[in-house]
Every structure is written in C-alpha cells, then in structure tokens.
C-alpha cells in the first residue's frame, strides 16, 4: 500500500488561463490516486492530497507541459522585486 501524502499546498507556475486550471483540476479529480484537489487560479495555488505525487506531476505535464508545482513553504519568503 502506498503512503498517503498529507494535504499539501503548491504554487502553480506557468498557468495562463482559468480554463487551463479547470482542465487540470477536473482531470486530477478523476484520478484514483487523488483524494482531494482544488486549484485556485487567482492565487495560483493547488491544494492536493494524493497517494502518488509522481503520477500527478506526469498527468499535469501531459495537459500543460510548462506548468511547475512548487511546495508553498519553499516560496513564502519575499522576492527580490521589493
């Protein structure tokens, strides 16, 4: 049995439009490995609970190849643009 990943928040980068986000969210919601998914396009945040993160990334890349997920904790510091 695969280990469950906790509900994680990710910054979703390189997503251009709300319909692209909806397409990703709807596709992930149908996956057996995904227990919870919610994509907030306005805040560019993906909330995800999955047992197979690598498969989720693979599926996202098939839909939108340029999209990147960055764990929220890694990008919480102020940027150089201040």
N, C-alpha and C positions, 0 to 999 in steps of 0.2 A: 504494500500500500504506500502511495506517495505521501510525503509530508505536506500538510496544509500550510500555505503561506498566510500570514496574517493579512488583514485588510490593509493594503498599502496605498499611499498617495504618490503619484508620479507627476512631474511636469511633463507635458506632452509638447514636444517641439516640432516645428516644420509642418504644422497642420494649417491649411489655408482657408478652409471654409467650414461653417457649421454642418453642412450636408456631408462633408468628408468625415467629420467627427461622429455624426449619427450613423454613418455606414460602418465605421469601426465598432462603435458601441453595440449596434444591433448584431453584427457578426459575432463579436465576443460573447454576447449574452446567450447565443445559441450553442456555444461550446460546452461540452460536458465537464471540461476541466475548470470552468469558470463558475464560481459560486455567487459572485457579485461583481457588477461593473457599472460605473457611472462616469460619463465623460462630460466635464463642464468646459465647454468651448470658450466661454468668456474669460475664465480664469486659467485656461489651458492646463486643467488638472484632470487626471484619470484616477479614479478610485477603483481598486481592483482587489479581488480575493480569488486566488487560483491555486490549484494543486500542481500546475505545470507552466511556470512562467516562461520557459524557453519556447514552448508551443504557442503561447500568446504572442510573444515577440515575432515569431515566424509568421503567424497569421496577419498581424498588423503590417509587417513588411510586404506581404503579398498584396494587401489592399492599398497601402500608401508607402512606397519604398523609402521615402525621405524622412518619415516620422521617427523620432527618437523619444525614448522614455528615460527620464532622469529621476531617481528617487528624490522626493521633496526635501528630505533632510540635507541633501548634498548641495542644494541651490538656495538655501534660505538666507545666506549672507548677502549683504548689499553688493550690487555690481559696481563696476568701475565707472558707470555713467553718472554717478552722483556729482 
